[in-house]
């Protein structure tokens, strides 16, 4: 089963970056220093859009595969804890493995609740109340 971020989230970030670029160019016609000040924020928004667009988390049997900028694979049977934390932008799930490695994903993934419940079931973990 594959879980991804909604495509509208990535597209909205790309539209925001293009809108910022267009507004800056039309409204102020900046010099070189203006572009240098603007460039880090613009690149950050484009990076986040590309990361959101390409990210996917696949649970297939006993394997968890993460695709994106930094692909990784994990084994479900090595999960020692799954915690869901409340954050400003939503909730964050932190999956801890036996080798102390951690996998984090936000509640913006499609069917976040289903993913957390499925991982808890496959790892034979008891239902934990959400952390505050």
N, C-alpha and C positions, 0 to 999 in steps of 0.2 A: 504494500500500500504506500503510495507516495503523497507527501504533504508539501505544499508550496505556499509562498506568499501570494496573495491576490495580485493579478497582473495590473489592476488599476492603481495599486500602490506604487509600482515601479513607473508606470506611465505618468502618474501625477508628479513624481520627482523629476522626470525628464521634461515635462511641460513647465515645471517651476524653473528649472535651470535655463531653458530656452527663453522663458519670459523674463528672467533676470537679465540675461544677456541682451535681449532686445531692448528692454527698458533702459539699461545702462548706456547702450550705444546711442539710442535715439534721444534720450532725455539730456544726457550730459556731454556726449562726444568726448570721452576722456582721453587724457594723454597717457603715456606709458606707465606712469606711477599709479594711475587709476586702475589700469588693467592688472597691475601687480598686486594691488590691494584686493581686488575683486576675485582674482584667480583661485586662491585657496578655497574660498567658500563655494565657488562654482564647481571646482573639481571634486570637492567633498560630496556635493549633491549628486553629481553624475556618478561617482563611485558608489554611493548608497543605492542609487537607482539600478545600476548594473548588478550589484550584489543581490539586491532584492529580486531582480528579474531572473537571475541564474540559479538561485538557491533552491535546492530540493532535498528533502529528507525522506528516504525510502526504508521501510521496515519490511524485510523479506525473510520470513522464517526466524532464524536466530541471528540474523545480521541487520545492522543499522548502517546504511550508507548515506553519507552527506555529500552532495554535489554542489559545487560553487567554485569560488576562487581558491579555497583550500579544501580539496576533497579528503574525506576520511572514512574509515570503516570501524565499526564497533561490534561487539558481541553482546547480545541481549542477556545472556546468562551471567555476564560479569557485572551487571548493574547491582550496586549496593544500596543506592538511595535515589529517590526522585522527589525533589522539592519544588513547590510552586511558590514563587515570591511575588508580592505585589510591588509594582514600580509605577513611576509617573505615567508612562505611556501604555500601561496595561500590566499583564502578568508575564513573568519570566519563569520558565521551567529549567531547572538545573539537574541533569542526570549525572550521577557520580558512579564511576566504575571502580572495580577492585584495585586497579593500579593507580588510583587517585586522579585519573584523567576525568575531565568534565566536558559534557556536551550541553550547550545552552541554546534555547530557542524561545522566541517570544510568542505571545498569544495571538499575534497577527497571522500566524500560520493557519491555513484553512483546517477546520476541525481539530483545533488545539486540544479541546477536552477529550475527544476520541483518541488522539495520539497518546496523551498522558495516561488515560485509562488502559489502553492497549499495552503500553510499555509496563505499567504496574502489574497487569495480569500476566504478561509473558515472563516477567522477572519474579513472579510470586511475592510481590510486596503488598503489604496491607495498605488500605486506603488511608492516606494521611490528610489531615485537615490543612487548608491553605495557610501559609505563614503570613504574618502581618508585618 
